[in-house]
Amino acid sequence: MTVETADLLTRSRIENEVLSEMAGLTSTGHPYDDVVHGLLDLIEHVVSSPFLGVSIRELEGVAHYVRMGREADRAWGEGVAAGMAKTLDPMLRSGSHAVPGTQYHSIAAPAAWAISFTASSRSGRLGSLVIAAQAPLELTPAEEQLMGRLVQQTLLVLDHALLLEQIEHLEVEDQLTGVLNQHRLLEILEYEMRRHRFTGKWLALSMIDVEGLDSINRSYGRRYGNHILQKLAGMLQSSVRPIDIVARHGHDEFAVVLPEMTEEDGRRLIEELHQRVGAMEFAGGEVRLTAGTAHVKPDESLTAEAFLRRGEQALHEAKRYERGWSTLWESSARLLPRS
């Protein structure tokens, strides 16, 4: 077997693995934006370009997602992104001039050459995969065929993800973990804030971030990362009181609504969760959890959105300062001291 043949077989194997991983993103249960970035991550395994973009006609218009290489000039990349958006937005929005296939573009300011690969799904949705460089681009027929396969797979995945997102607004549970979804979380918070104002009791919200999943997903696949999320969701639900609510918030975060819980009770709950996580074992990587807890006092009036932002800020402070009302805990069962 010649070296050239071996290289060709290796590249073909990698491409097939990437296409398979892309298809698998439709069953991960990740939020739509995370699916887009997951697709870009996978495409970068087989496409080397200073500029990579995905443009797609979504529910209310055309969206453009951009990834620039480490060596790419930021101002240049932003100019390319603006130029491609100007070119592709009307085409994908109307569909009247969208012709599936390869199109070469010359962008005047800044000087750049780009190629877009456009495809359509069975539902009629249009999307383009874009690469660009500061020098003229020339692709072999085999490379054009590869880009065609990538954009078709990208469009199929995003088309499906957008459909799931529409359905999710009609459902109350997160399909992956079984806890409440983010849309239902806001409804629960609105209800609990009204009840809080009526009863004059404390109300707490714990935001919990799962760290280390990206590394595990890269090394062992997203299916194993999803298994970890499911285990953690089950642990949270079995640890809280019957009146508490566990919901998924984003890709790797959970929110726990804790009615009538004081700061001290909230701290004890977080420490109990820390002990339970410390007893859990996951093969193939370390999972770290950071928890930030926010409270609404009995005499305080706050909107549900503002309370959610307060919880997100508590989580941010936990990561940054590891102090006071925020508790940082890890799967190694080591509780970091408070300042």
N, C-alpha and C positions, 0 to 999 in steps of 0.2 A: 504494500500500500504506500503510495507516495505521500509526501508531506502535504501537498496541495489537496489531495483527496481527504486526508485526515482532517485538515483545517475546515474543509467544506462540510464534512459530516459533523464536526463539533459545532460549527455555526448553525447548521440546520437543527441540531438537537437543542441548542439554546433558544433558537427562534420558536420551536415547537413548545418548549417549556414556558416561554414568555406568553405565547398565545393562550396556552392552557391556564396559566395563572390569571391572565386578563379575564377569561371567561368565568373563572372562579370568583371574581369580585362581585358577581351578581348575587351570590348567596351568602355574602359576609354579614349583611345587616348593617354595614357602615353607613353613616350619613352621606348624602350625595357628594358634597365637596371632598370628603375623604376618598370616595371612589375615584373621582377625577384625579386626585394627586397620586393615588395608588396606580392608576393607569400610566401616568407620566413617569413614575418610578420604574415601572416595568419596561416601558418603551425605551428608556435610557439604557437598558441593558443591551439593546441591539442597535441603537441609533446614536451615533456620536455627532453632535451638532452644537454650535455655540448658542443656538436659539431653538427652542422646541415649544410649540403651542398647539392647543386644541380649541377649536371654535365650534359651537354647537347651538342649534336653535332649541331653546328650552321652553318652559311653559309660558313665559311672558316676554320673550325676546331672545336675542342672541347673546351668549356669554362667551368670553374669551379667557382662557387659562394659559399662563406663560411660565416656562421654566428656562432660565439662562444658565449656561455653563459657568464654572468658577472663573475661567479666564476671560469671559466676555465682559466688554465694557458696558456698565449699567446704562449710561445715557444712550449708547447705541441700541441696546436691547429694548429700552423703553420707546425709542423712535420706531424700531421695527414693529413692536407691539401695536403702537398707534396706527402705523401704516397698514398693517394687516387687518386690524379691526375696521378701518375705513374701507378696505377693499372687500372683506368678507361679510361684514354686517348686512349690507343691503342684499347681497346675493343669497345668504342663508335665510334672511328674514322673509324675503318674498318667494324665493325658490324659482323665480322666473328665468334667471340666468345661470342657475346652478347645474353644471354638467359634471356628473361623477367622472373622476379621473385625475390626471396630473396637470397642474398649471404652473408655469414659471412666471415669477413676478420680479420686476425691477423697481426698487423703492428709492426715490431720489434723495430724500433727506431723513436720516443720514444714508449715505450710499450703502446699499445692501442688496443682496440677491436672495430671493426666497422661492420656495416651492411649496405649493399647497396640494394636498391629496384629499379629494372630496368624495364622500359616499352618501348613500341614502339608506334608511332602514325600511322595513316593510310597512311601518306606520306612516311613512312619508317624511320622517324627520331627517334633516340634513346636518352634516358635520364635516369639518375639515381638520386634518393634521398638517401642521406647518413646520418646516425647518428653514433656517436662514443662516447666512454667513456674510462676511464682508468681501469675499471673493466669489466670482461666478461659480455656480454649483452645476455639476454634471453627474447624473446618475446612470448606472448601467441598467439595462432592461430588468436584470434580476433584482437590483435594488429598488427599482420602481414597483415591481411586483410585491416585494416585501412591504413597502410602505402602503401599498394598496390593501394588503391583508391586515396590517396594523390599524389603519383608519377604519376598515370595516368592522373589525373586532371592537375597537374603541366605541364606535357608534352603537353597535348592538348592546354593549354593556351599559352605556349611558342612557340609551333609550329605555332599557329595562329598569335602571335605577330611578329615572324620572317617573316611570309608571308606579314603582313601589312607593316613591315619595308622595304621590297623589293619594295612593291607597292608605298610607300611614296616617294621613290627616283624618281619615274616617275610622281608624282603629285607636285603641288606647294602650296596647301593649307593644313593647319593643320585640320584634320577631326573634332576635338572636337570644336575648337574655331572659325574656319572660316578665321583666319588670315593666313598669309604666314607661311610655315613651315621652319624648321631650314636649310634644304638643300637650299631652295630658298633664305633665308636670306643671305647666303654667296655669292650667285650669284648677288644679289642686291648690296651688299657692294662692290663687285668687279667692277660693273658697275659705282656706284656712286664715287668710288675712281678714276676711269679713268676720269669721268666728272669733278671731283674736280680739277684734275691736268690740265685739259683743260681750265676751266673757272676761276681758281684762287679764288674761293669762299670758305667760311667757310663750314665745314661739321661737323655735330654733331651726336652722337649715345647715346641714353638713354637706359640703362638696368634697368628693373623694376622687382623686386623680390616680390612675393606674399607670405607673412608669415602668419602662423596660419592655413594653409590648413590641415597639418597633424593631428592636434587636431580635426578639424572639420570632417575630413574623419573617424577618429576613433570613434567619438561620433555620427555622423549623417549619415555616409556612403559616399562612393566616388561619388555617383550620385549627392549629394548636393554640394560636393566640385567641381565637374565638372560644375555645374550650376553657381557657383561663378566665375570660370574661364571664362565661356562664357559671363557673365555679364560684367566682367572687360575688356575683349577683345572688346566688343561692345562699352564700354565707351571710350576706348583708340582710336578706329577708328573714333568715332564721335567727338573727341576732337582735333585731329591733322589736319594739312592742307592737301589739296588734293595731294600735291607732297610728303608728308611724307609716310613712309612705316612702318606698324606694323607687327611684326612676333613673333611667339612663339619660345622661346629659352629654351630648357629643359622642365622639368615637370611643374614648377611653376614660370617661368620667361618669360617676354616679352622683345623684343628689338624694339626700335623705331628709324628708320633711318631718320635723319632730314637734308635734303640738304639745303645749303645756310642759315644756322642758326648760329648766333653768340652766344657767351657765355651768354650774357644778355638776348637775345631772348629765349635761351634754359632754362634759369632760370625762366623766366616768364611763359613758357609753363608748366614746372614742378609744379609751384605754382598753376596754373590753374587746372591741373590734381588733385593736392592735394585737392583743394576745391570741385571738383566734387566727388572725392572718399569720402570725409567727409560727403557729402549729401546722399550717398548710405547707405542702411540699409540691413544687413544680419542677419537673425535669427540664433541663436544657436552658436555664437562664434565671436570673434574679428578677423578681417582681417587687417593685417598691410602691408603696401607697402613701400618698400625702393627703391629709384631711384638714380642711379649714372649716370652722363652724362660726356662723353668724347668728345673732339673736335680735328679736324685736321685743322691747320691754313692754310691760303691761300698759303703760301710759303713752306709748309711741304709735303714731299712725304712719303707715308706709304702703306704697303700692306693691303689687306682686312683682312687677318688673324691677323695681328698686331693691326689693328684698333679694331677688335672684342675683342682681349685680353685687349686692353686699356679700352674698355667699361666695361669688366668684372672686371678689377682692380678698376675702378671708383666706381662700385657697392660695391666691397669689402671695399673700403675706406669709402663709405657712411655708411656701417654697423658698421665699426670699430671706425671711428672718428667723423662722423656726421658734417663735416665741409666743408667750401669753395665751390668748384665747384660741390660737391655732396650734394643733398638735401634729407633729411629723412622726410617722411610724413606718417601719420596714418589715419585710418578710423574715428578716434575720432575728426578729423579736427583740430588737434593741430600740428602746424608746429614748429619743433624744431629749436631753434636759431642757427645761424651760428657763429662759433668762428672767 
